[in-house]
Amino acid sequence: MKLQTAEYYFREVCVSMVRKRWMTFASIGTVAVSLFVLGLFLILVLNMSRLAASLESRVQIAAYLDDALTPENRAEVERMARAMKNVTAVEYVPKERALEILQARLGDQRKILDALGETNPLPNYFLVTVDSAQAVRKTAAALADLYGVEEVSYGQDVVDSLFDLTRLLRIFGVALLIILALATVFIISNTIRLTVFARRREIAIMKYVGATDWFIRWPFILEGVALGLIGGGISAVVLRNFYSAVAAKISSALVFFPLVEQYPFMNYLTAALIFSGVAIGILGSTVSLKKFLEV
């Protein structure tokens, strides 16, 4: 591309954007708002997915032991449990500690345990943690087969409901994200199409005087790039500041809430939003011009 031609394209883009300033503002605003909503929803989906994964990873299996089990046999059960695949931690909870935990959970209603007197009906047990939600059932079955283990429990009904909920959340989130992305492309493409439509006569005249399709196309493509770049940049800056403020408030109120870390995630998201804005600008310009170049 010659320098003179490049200067012409640059000048045409600037003149067009200034001359149609309201259309330019509308296009940039549409790109910025659409990409902001898309980015915001992406952050929401990722944080909800991370929360679901955190909840799944906290599922623990209680392996209740036979009271007649000797310390040596108990140590052997613990060794075999630790050696199992997917097991990340094994904690021994004696019946005395189990009673204290139960009393703490009952709170003001702990007096109902007074009827037991000095009797402690709770068993000793191992609290087993696994590295993935998918391994809970298999690990629980393996623990149940160990000598001295009378029963295993991991809140089967609650866990199954949790897994179903998190699975539905991920599927629903990805589906909505795809729909929103397609809607964003559609809205922005049609916005740019209005810009091209406003200059349809100019395009027709240029075709009649012998201008090539690419000579006509380049100013519109570059204008689409400019609109997408500015809109994507605005959405990225606003989204970074918004997420930073919201994350600070959530972190102070809910210390253990597993938020997606801002860095380097927000850097990647910023680059993705700007790239998406540019790509959509090019796509919208190219698609919108196709009809008007057929003269």
C-alpha positions in Angstrom: 0.0 0.0 0.0 1.4 3.4 -1.1 1.9 6.1 1.5 -0.3 8.4 -0.4 -3.1 5.8 -0.5 -2.7 5.1 3.3 -3.0 8.9 4.0 -6.1 9.0 1.9 -7.6 6.1 3.8 -6.7 7.7 7.2 -8.1 11.0 6.2 -11.4 9.4 4.9 -11.8 7.6 8.2 -11.3 10.7 10.3 -13.6 12.8 8.0 -16.3 10.2 8.1 -16.2 9.8 11.9 -16.3 13.5 12.4 -19.0 14.2 9.8 -21.2 11.5 11.2 -20.3 12.2 14.8 -23.7 11.1 16.2 -23.6 7.9 14.3 -20.0 7.5 15.4 -20.9 8.0 19.1 -23.8 5.5 18.6 -21.6 2.9 17.1 -18.9 3.3 19.7 -21.5 3.2 22.5 -23.1 0.1 21.1 -19.7 -1.7 20.9 -18.8 -0.6 24.4 -22.1 -1.5 26.0 -22.4 -4.8 24.2 -18.8 -5.9 25.0 -19.2 -4.6 28.6 -22.3 -6.8 29.1 -20.6 -9.7 27.4 -17.5 -9.3 29.6 -19.6 -8.9 32.8 -21.5 -12.0 32.1 -18.3 -13.9 31.4 -16.9 -12.8 34.7 -20.2 -13.9 36.4 -20.1 -17.3 34.8 -16.4 -17.9 35.7 -17.0 -16.8 39.3 -20.0 -19.0 39.7 -18.2 -21.9 38.1 -15.3 -21.3 40.5 -17.7 -21.2 43.4 -19.3 -24.5 42.3 -15.9 -26.1 42.0 -14.9 -24.9 45.5 -18.1 -26.3 46.9 -17.5 -29.6 45.1 -13.9 -29.8 46.4 -15.1 -29.4 50.0 -17.2 -32.6 50.0 -15.8 -34.9 52.6 -16.5 -38.5 53.4 -17.0 -39.7 56.9 -15.8 -43.3 57.4 -17.3 -44.6 60.8 -15.2 -47.2 62.6 -16.0 -50.2 64.7 -15.6 -49.4 68.4 -13.8 -52.7 68.8 -11.0 -51.7 66.4 -7.6 -51.8 67.9 -5.2 -48.8 67.5 -3.0 -51.0 65.2 -5.9 -51.8 63.0 -7.0 -48.2 63.0 -3.6 -47.1 61.9 -3.7 -49.7 59.1 -7.1 -48.4 57.9 -5.7 -44.9 57.9 -2.7 -46.0 55.9 -4.8 -47.7 53.3 -7.2 -44.7 53.1 -4.2 -42.3 52.5 -2.9 -44.6 49.8 -6.2 -44.5 47.8 -6.2 -42.6 44.5 -7.8 -39.1 44.6 -7.5 -38.9 48.4 -5.8 -35.7 49.5 -6.3 -35.7 53.3 -7.3 -38.1 56.1 -8.2 -36.8 59.5 -8.9 -39.0 62.5 -11.8 -37.8 64.7 -12.2 -39.6 68.0 -15.6 -40.0 69.5 -14.9 -37.3 72.2 -14.1 -34.8 69.5 -17.2 -35.9 67.5 -19.3 -35.2 70.6 -17.8 -31.7 71.0 -18.5 -30.9 67.3 -22.1 -32.1 67.7 -22.6 -29.9 70.8 -21.2 -26.9 69.0 -23.6 -27.5 66.1 -26.6 -27.9 68.4 -25.9 -24.5 70.0 -28.7 -23.6 72.4 -30.3 -27.0 71.9 -27.2 -28.8 73.2 -29.1 -29.6 76.5 -30.9 -32.4 74.7 -27.6 -34.3 75.0 -27.8 -34.2 78.8 -30.1 -37.2 78.8 -27.1 -39.3 77.6 -25.3 -38.7 80.9 -21.7 -39.9 80.6 -22.5 -42.2 77.6 -21.1 -41.2 74.2 -22.9 -43.1 71.5 -20.9 -41.5 68.7 -18.3 -43.6 66.8 -14.7 -42.8 66.0 -14.3 -41.9 62.3 -12.0 -40.8 59.6 -12.8 -37.6 57.7 -11.5 -38.2 54.1 -11.1 -35.4 51.5 -10.8 -36.1 47.8 -9.4 -34.0 45.0 -12.4 -34.0 42.7 -16.2 -34.3 43.1 -16.3 -37.1 40.5 -14.2 -39.3 42.9 -16.5 -39.1 45.9 -18.7 -42.1 45.0 -15.8 -44.4 44.0 -13.7 -43.5 47.1 -16.7 -43.9 49.5 -17.3 -47.4 48.1 -13.6 -48.3 48.5 -13.6 -47.0 52.1 -16.7 -49.0 52.9 -14.8 -52.2 51.9 -12.0 -51.6 54.4 -11.8 -53.8 57.5 -13.1 -52.1 60.5 -15.2 -49.5 58.6 -18.9 -50.0 59.6 -20.4 -47.2 57.5 -19.5 -44.3 55.2 -21.4 -41.1 54.7 -21.0 -38.0 52.6 -24.5 -36.6 52.5 -25.4 -38.5 49.4 -28.7 -36.7 48.6 -27.2 -33.2 49.3 -24.1 -34.0 47.2 -26.1 -35.4 44.3 -28.3 -32.2 44.3 -25.1 -30.0 44.5 -23.5 -31.8 41.5 -26.7 -31.5 39.5 -27.0 -27.8 40.3 -23.4 -27.0 39.5 -23.6 -29.0 36.2 -26.8 -27.1 35.2 -25.1 -23.8 36.2 -22.2 -24.5 33.9 -24.3 -25.6 30.9 -26.7 -22.7 31.3 -23.9 -20.2 31.7 -22.0 -21.4 28.6 -25.3 -21.4 26.6 -26.2 -17.9 27.6 -22.7 -16.7 26.9 -22.8 -18.0 23.4 -26.3 -16.5 22.8 -25.1 -13.1 24.2 -22.0 -13.2 22.0 -24.0 -13.9 18.9 -26.4 -11.1 19.8 -23.5 -8.7 20.3 -22.1 -9.5 16.8 -25.6 -9.0 15.4 -26.2 -5.6 17.1 -22.8 -4.2 16.2 -22.9 -5.4 12.6 -26.3 -3.8 12.1 -25.0 -0.6 13.7 -22.1 -0.5 11.2 -24.5 -1.4 8.4 -26.4 1.9 9.1 -23.1 3.8 8.6 -22.5 2.0 5.3 -26.1 2.6 4.2 -25.8 6.3 4.8 -22.9 6.4 2.3 -24.5 4.1 -0.3 -24.7 6.8 -3.0 -21.0 7.6 -2.5 -20.1 4.0 -2.9 -22.2 3.7 -6.1 -20.5 6.7 -7.6 -17.0 5.4 -6.8 -17.9 2.1 -8.4 -19.2 3.9 -11.6 -15.9 5.9 -11.9 -13.9 2.7 -11.8 -12.8 2.4 -8.2 -11.9 -1.2 -7.2 -13.8 -3.0 -4.5 -10.9 -3.0 -2.1 -10.2 0.7 -2.7 -13.8 1.3 -1.6 -13.7 -1.3 1.2 -10.6 -0.2 3.0 -11.8 3.1 4.5 -14.9 1.3 5.9 -12.9 -1.6 7.3 -10.5 0.8 9.0 -13.4 2.8 10.3 -14.9 -0.5 11.7 -11.5 -1.2 13.3 -11.4 2.3 14.8 -15.0 2.0 16.2 -14.3 -1.5 17.5 -10.9 -0.5 19.0 -12.3 2.6 20.8 -15.5 0.7 22.0 -13.6 -2.3 23.1 -11.1 -0.1 25.0 -13.8 1.8 26.8 -15.6 -1.4 27.8 -12.3 -2.9 29.0 -11.4 0.1 31.2 -14.9 0.4 32.7 -15.1 -3.4 33.3 -11.7 -3.4 35.0 -12.6 -0.6 37.4 -16.1 -2.1 38.0 -14.8 -5.6 38.8 -12.0 -4.2 41.0 -14.5 -2.2 43.1 -17.0 -5.1 43.3 -14.3 -7.6 44.1 -12.9 -5.4 46.9 -16.3 -5.2 48.5 -17.0 -8.9 48.2 -13.6 -9.8 49.6 -14.1 -7.6 52.6 -17.6 -8.9 53.3 -17.1 -12.6 52.3 -13.4 -13.3 53.0 -13.6 -17.0 51.9 -15.6 -16.4 48.7 -13.5 -17.9 45.9 -13.4 -15.0 43.4 -11.4 -15.2 40.2 -8.2 -13.3 40.8 -8.0 -10.0 39.0 -4.5 -10.5 37.7 -3.7 -11.8 35.2 -7.3 -12.6 34.4 -8.3 -9.0 33.8 -5.3 -8.5 31.5 -6.4 -11.4 29.3 -10.0 -10.1 29.4 -8.9 -6.6 28.4 -7.0 -8.0 25.4 -10.0 -10.2 24.5 -12.5 -7.3 24.6 -10.3 -5.1 22.5 -9.6 -7.9 20.0 -13.3 -8.7 19.9 -14.2 -5.1 19.2 -11.7 -4.9 16.3 -12.8 -8.3 14.9 -16.5 -7.4 15.1 -15.8 -4.0 13.5 -14.0 -5.7 10.6 -16.7 -8.3 10.3 -19.5 -5.8 10.4 -17.9 -3.6 7.8 -17.2 -6.5 5.5 -20.6 -8.0 5.7 -22.4 -4.7 5.4 -20.4 -3.6 2.3 -21.0 -6.8 0.4 -24.5 -5.7 -0.8 -23.6 -2.2 -1.7 -20.6 -3.2 -3.8 -22.8 -5.2 -6.1 -23.5 -2.4 -8.5 
